[in-house]
Amino acid sequence: QLHLVESGGGLVQSGESLRLSCAGSGYTLDDYYIGWFRQAPGKEREGVSFITPRDATIKYADSVKGRFTISRDHNKNTVYLQMNSLKPEDTAVYYCAASIFEVVTWGDEHEYDHWGQGTQVTVSS
């Protein structure tokens, strides 16, 4: 069973950066489609970024394009989300999710069957 653990969240000021990590255990993340999602209070979970096996395809939500970068460290079995120029509207619990099967609609949470526990990101103005 694949197990995902997110880390790296915290409280930062507007304009600062954070790097979230999604560490996998049990199986290699290289074989999985990985999505980063976030959920703000009172809002639905939304897709933030996505990466396919072998990093062939990378996607970003329009709201984070140019500010967030997804990447893999194959040796550490970890997927990162580098978040720069953070804004108060980025405040949310951030989750990583994985699917061994092809993901057609990357922003649809139902396409993923493995989830981490989430890490809180709070951006103050």
Accessible surface in RSA format (square Angstrom, percent):
REM  Atomic radii and reference values for relative SASA: ProtOr
REM  Chains: A
REM  Algorithm: Lee & Richards
REM  Probe-radius: 1.40
REM  Slices: 20
REM RES _ NUM      All-atoms   Total-Side   Main-Chain    Non-polar    All polar
REM                ABS   REL    ABS   REL    ABS   REL    ABS   REL    ABS   REL
RES GLN A   1   162.85  91.1 120.41  88.0  42.43 101.0  58.67 124.9 104.18  79.0
RES LEU A   2     8.01   4.5   0.10   0.1   7.92  19.9   0.10   0.1   7.92  21.3
RES HIS A   3   109.05  59.6 107.62  74.8   1.43   3.7  71.27  73.4  37.79  44.0
RES LEU A   4     3.71   2.1   0.24   0.2   3.47   8.7   0.24   0.2   3.47   9.3
RES VAL A   5    64.56  42.5  63.47  57.5   1.09   2.6  63.47  55.1   1.09   3.0
RES GLU A   6     5.02   2.9   0.00   0.0   5.02  12.0   0.00   0.0   5.02   4.1
RES SER A   7    58.00  49.0  53.73  71.7   4.27   9.8  38.88  82.8  19.12  26.8
RES GLY A   8    35.57  43.9   0.00   N/A  35.57  43.9  23.69  65.0  11.88  26.6
RES GLY A   9    28.26  34.8   0.00   N/A  28.26  34.8   2.54   7.0  25.72  57.6
RES GLY A  10    28.96  35.7   0.00   N/A  28.96  35.7  28.81  79.1   0.15   0.3
RES LEU A  11   131.12  73.0 100.35  71.8  30.77  77.4 100.35  70.5  30.77  82.8
RES VAL A  12    17.97  11.8  13.42  12.2   4.55  11.0  17.97  15.6   0.00   0.0
RES GLN A  13   116.41  65.1 116.41  85.1   0.00   0.0  24.95  53.1  91.45  69.4
RES SER A  14    56.67  47.9  35.39  47.2  21.28  49.0  14.52  30.9  42.15  59.0
RES GLY A  15    51.88  64.0   0.00   N/A  51.88  64.0  28.49  78.2  23.39  52.4
RES GLU A  16    81.66  46.9  75.84  57.4   5.82  13.9  34.52  66.8  47.14  38.5
RES SER A  17    55.44  46.8  36.51  48.7  18.93  43.6  20.78  44.2  34.66  48.6
RES LEU A  18    30.33  16.9  25.43  18.2   4.90  12.3  30.33  21.3   0.00   0.0
RES ARG A  19   126.65  53.2 112.07  57.1  14.59  34.7  25.48  34.8 101.17  61.3
RES LEU A  20     0.00   0.0   0.00   0.0   0.00   0.0   0.00   0.0   0.00   0.0
RES SER A  21    21.64  18.3  21.64  28.9   0.00   0.0   8.39  17.9  13.25  18.6
RES CYS A  22     0.00   0.0   0.00   0.0   0.00   0.0   0.00   0.0   0.00   0.0
RES ALA A  23    42.89  39.4  41.06  63.4   1.83   4.2  41.19  58.0   1.70   4.5
RES GLY A  24    12.03  14.8   0.00   N/A  12.03  14.8   0.13   0.3  11.90  26.7
RES SER A  25    57.60  48.7  53.14  70.9   4.47  10.3  46.21  98.4  11.39  16.0
RES GLY A  26    64.63  79.7   0.00   N/A  64.63  79.7  29.25  80.3  35.38  79.2
RES TYR A  27   119.22  55.7 108.52  61.7  10.70  27.8  76.44  57.4  42.78  52.7
RES THR A  28    61.71  43.9  54.97  55.7   6.74  16.1  49.08  65.9  12.63  19.1
RES LEU A  29     1.86   1.0   1.86   1.3   0.00   0.0   1.86   1.3   0.00   0.0
RES ASP A  30    45.28  31.7  42.85  42.7   2.43   5.7  17.21  40.5  28.07  28.0
RES ASP A  31    77.31  54.2  68.34  68.0   8.97  21.2  14.87  35.0  62.44  62.3
RES TYR A  32    14.35   6.7  14.35   8.2   0.00   0.0   1.78   1.3  12.57  15.5
RES TYR A  33    39.37  18.4  39.37  22.4   0.00   0.0  10.38   7.8  28.98  35.7
RES ILE A  34     0.00   0.0   0.00   0.0   0.00   0.0   0.00   0.0   0.00   0.0
RES GLY A  35     0.00   0.0   0.00   N/A   0.00   0.0   0.00   0.0   0.00   0.0
RES TRP A  36     0.00   0.0   0.00   0.0   0.00   0.0   0.00   0.0   0.00   0.0
RES PHE A  37     0.46   0.2   0.46   0.3   0.00   0.0   0.46   0.3   0.00   0.0
RES ARG A  38    14.20   6.0  14.15   7.2   0.05   0.1   2.43   3.3  11.77   7.1
RES GLN A  39    63.01  35.2  58.71  42.9   4.31  10.3  10.39  22.1  52.62  39.9
RES ALA A  40    22.07  20.3  18.26  28.2   3.81   8.7  18.65  26.3   3.42   9.1
RES PRO A  41   118.97  86.7  90.79  82.8  28.18 102.4 103.19  85.2  15.78  98.1
RES GLY A  42    93.06 114.8   0.00   N/A  93.06 114.8  45.68 125.4  47.38 106.1
RES LYS A  43   142.33  69.4 129.95  79.7  12.38  29.5  81.81  73.6  60.52  64.5
RES GLU A  44   155.09  89.0 141.18 106.8  13.91  33.1  58.21 112.6  96.88  79.1
RES ARG A  45    65.82  27.6  46.84  23.9  18.98  45.2   2.22   3.0  63.60  38.5
RES GLU A  46    76.24  43.8  72.49  54.8   3.76   8.9  29.51  57.1  46.73  38.2
RES GLY A  47    11.19  13.8   0.00   N/A  11.19  13.8   0.99   2.7  10.20  22.8
RES VAL A  48     0.89   0.6   0.89   0.8   0.00   0.0   0.89   0.8   0.00   0.0
RES SER A  49     0.00   0.0   0.00   0.0   0.00   0.0   0.00   0.0   0.00   0.0
RES PHE A  50     8.81   4.4   8.81   5.5   0.00   0.0   8.81   5.3   0.00   0.0
RES ILE A  51     1.14   0.6   1.14   0.8   0.00   0.0   1.14   0.8   0.00   0.0
RES THR A  52    16.29  11.6  16.29  16.5   0.00   0.0  16.29  21.9   0.00   0.0
RES PRO A  53    11.69   8.5   9.53   8.7   2.17   7.9   9.53   7.9   2.17  13.5
RES ARG A  54   201.89  84.8 173.18  88.3  28.72  68.4  82.42 112.6 119.48  72.4
RES ASP A  55    55.12  38.6  39.09  38.9  16.04  37.9  16.11  37.9  39.01  38.9
RES ALA A  56    86.75  79.8  46.51  71.8  40.25  91.6  56.11  79.0  30.65  81.2
RES THR A  57    53.18  37.8  49.40  50.1   3.78   9.0  24.81  33.3  28.38  42.9
RES ILE A  58    72.77  41.4  48.17  35.9  24.60  59.3  48.17  34.7  24.60  66.8
RES LYS A  59    94.79  46.2  92.60  56.8   2.19   5.2  38.07  34.3  56.72  60.4
RES TYR A  60    50.38  23.5  39.01  22.2  11.37  29.6  33.31  25.0  17.07  21.0
RES ALA A  61    19.91  18.3  14.14  21.8   5.77  13.1  19.91  28.0   0.00   0.0
RES ASP A  62   121.25  84.9  97.82  97.4  23.43  55.4  38.00  89.4  83.25  83.0
RES SER A  63    61.43  51.9  39.52  52.7  21.90  50.5  49.96 106.4  11.47  16.1
RES VAL A  64     0.17   0.1   0.17   0.2   0.00   0.0   0.17   0.1   0.00   0.0
RES LYS A  65   122.75  59.9 103.19  63.3  19.57  46.6  57.66  51.9  65.09  69.3
RES GLY A  66    86.86 107.1   0.00   N/A  86.86 107.1  44.21 121.3  42.64  95.5
RES ARG A  67    29.11  12.2  25.33  12.9   3.79   9.0  24.16  33.0   4.95   3.0
RES PHE A  68     5.45   2.7   0.00   0.0   5.45  14.2   0.00   0.0   5.45  15.6
RES THR A  69    71.53  50.9  71.04  72.0   0.49   1.2  44.53  59.8  27.00  40.8
RES ILE A  70     3.84   2.2   0.00   0.0   3.84   9.3   0.00   0.0   3.84  10.4
RES SER A  71    48.17  40.7  45.07  60.1   3.10   7.1  32.55  69.3  15.62  21.9
RES ARG A  72    25.55  10.7   2.20   1.1  23.35  55.6   2.01   2.7  23.54  14.3
RES ASP A  73    40.31  28.2  35.12  35.0   5.19  12.3  11.26  26.5  29.05  29.0
RES HIS A  74    97.05  53.0  78.48  54.5  18.57  47.5  61.43  63.3  35.62  41.4
RES ASN A  75   151.69 104.6 114.58 110.7  37.11  89.4  28.49  68.6 123.20 119.1
RES LYS A  76   137.55  67.1 116.54  71.5  21.01  50.0  74.04  66.6  63.52  67.7
RES ASN A  77    31.26  21.6  29.77  28.8   1.49   3.6  21.37  51.4   9.90   9.6
RES THR A  78    11.55   8.2   9.80   9.9   1.75   4.2   2.99   4.0   8.56  12.9
RES VAL A  79     0.44   0.3   0.44   0.4   0.00   0.0   0.44   0.4   0.00   0.0
RES TYR A  80    20.90   9.8  20.90  11.9   0.00   0.0  13.74  10.3   7.16   8.8
RES LEU A  81     0.00   0.0   0.00   0.0   0.00   0.0   0.00   0.0   0.00   0.0
RES GLN A  82    56.82  31.8  56.78  41.5   0.04   0.1  27.79  59.2  29.03  22.0
RES MET A  83     0.00   0.0   0.00   0.0   0.00   0.0   0.00   0.0   0.00   0.0
RES ASN A  84    57.98  40.0  57.98  56.0   0.00   0.0  15.01  36.1  42.96  41.5
RES SER A  85    59.03  49.9  55.31  73.8   3.73   8.6  18.91  40.3  40.13  56.2
RES LEU A  86     1.08   0.6   0.00   0.0   1.08   2.7   0.00   0.0   1.08   2.9
RES LYS A  87    83.06  40.5  83.06  51.0   0.00   0.0  37.09  33.4  45.97  49.0
RES PRO A  88    52.91  38.6  45.66  41.6   7.25  26.4  46.02  38.0   6.89  42.8
RES GLU A  89   118.56  68.1  92.73  70.2  25.83  61.5  60.20 116.4  58.36  47.6
RES ASP A  90     0.40   0.3   0.40   0.4   0.00   0.0   0.00   0.0   0.40   0.4
RES THR A  91    34.45  24.5  31.06  31.5   3.39   8.1  29.32  39.4   5.13   7.8
RES ALA A  92     1.53   1.4   1.11   1.7   0.42   1.0   1.53   2.2   0.00   0.0
RES VAL A  93    41.94  27.6  41.75  37.8   0.19   0.5  41.75  36.3   0.19   0.5
RES TYR A  94     0.00   0.0   0.00   0.0   0.00   0.0   0.00   0.0   0.00   0.0
RES TYR A  95    36.39  17.0  36.39  20.7   0.00   0.0  10.00   7.5  26.39  32.5
RES CYS A  96     0.00   0.0   0.00   0.0   0.00   0.0   0.00   0.0   0.00   0.0
RES ALA A  97     0.00   0.0   0.00   0.0   0.00   0.0   0.00   0.0   0.00   0.0
RES ALA A  98     0.00   0.0   0.00   0.0   0.00   0.0   0.00   0.0   0.00   0.0
RES SER A  99     2.74   2.3   2.74   3.7   0.00   0.0   0.00   0.0   2.74   3.8
RES ILE A 100    74.63  42.5  61.43  45.8  13.20  31.8  61.43  44.2  13.20  35.8
RES PHE A 101   145.67  72.9 142.23  88.1   3.44   9.0 145.67  88.3   0.00   0.0
RES GLU A 102   125.80  72.2 105.53  79.8  20.26  48.2  23.96  46.4 101.83  83.1
RES VAL A 103    11.58   7.6   0.08   0.1  11.50  27.7   0.08   0.1  11.50  31.2
RES VAL A 104   124.41  81.9  94.18  85.3  30.23  72.8  97.65  84.8  26.76  72.6
RES THR A 105    76.64  54.5  73.20  74.2   3.44   8.2  51.67  69.4  24.97  37.7
RES TRP A 106    50.46  20.3  50.16  24.3   0.30   0.7  31.81  17.0  18.65  30.3
RES GLY A 107    36.06  44.5   0.00   N/A  36.06  44.5  17.12  47.0  18.94  42.4
RES ASP A 108    52.35  36.7  45.51  45.3   6.84  16.2  15.05  35.4  37.29  37.2
RES GLU A 109    60.54  34.8  56.66  42.9   3.88   9.2   9.79  18.9  50.75  41.4
RES HIS A 110   159.12  87.0 128.22  89.1  30.91  79.1  87.11  89.8  72.02  83.8
RES GLU A 111    49.74  28.6  31.22  23.6  18.53  44.1  16.73  32.4  33.02  27.0
RES TYR A 112    10.67   5.0   0.00   0.0  10.67  27.8   0.59   0.4  10.08  12.4
RES ASP A 113    83.27  58.3  55.41  55.2  27.86  65.9  40.49  95.3  42.79  42.7
RES HIS A 114    29.50  16.1  25.31  17.6   4.19  10.7  17.83  18.4  11.67  13.6
RES TRP A 115    75.98  30.5  47.30  22.9  28.68  67.3  38.05  20.3  37.94  61.5
RES GLY A 116     9.41  11.6   0.00   N/A   9.41  11.6   1.82   5.0   7.59  17.0
RES GLN A 117   113.97  63.7  82.21  60.1  31.76  75.6  73.45 156.3  40.52  30.7
RES GLY A 118    11.54  14.2   0.00   N/A  11.54  14.2   0.70   1.9  10.83  24.3
RES THR A 119    19.29  13.7  13.14  13.3   6.15  14.7   8.18  11.0  11.11  16.8
RES GLN A 120    86.62  48.4  78.08  57.1   8.54  20.3  50.24 106.9  36.38  27.6
RES VAL A 121     0.00   0.0   0.00   0.0   0.00   0.0   0.00   0.0   0.00   0.0
RES THR A 122    44.70  31.8  44.70  45.3   0.00   0.0  34.04  45.7  10.67  16.1
RES VAL A 123     6.73   4.4   0.00   0.0   6.73  16.2   0.00   0.0   6.73  18.3
RES SER A 124    44.46  37.6  37.89  50.6   6.57  15.1  37.02  78.8   7.44  10.4
RES SER A 125   127.83 108.0  69.27  92.4  58.56 134.9  54.52 116.1  73.31 102.7
END  Absolute sums over single chains surface
CHAIN  1 A     6410.8       4955.3       1455.5       3300.6       3110.2
END  Absolute sums over all chains
TOTAL          6410.8       4955.3       1455.5       3300.6       3110.2
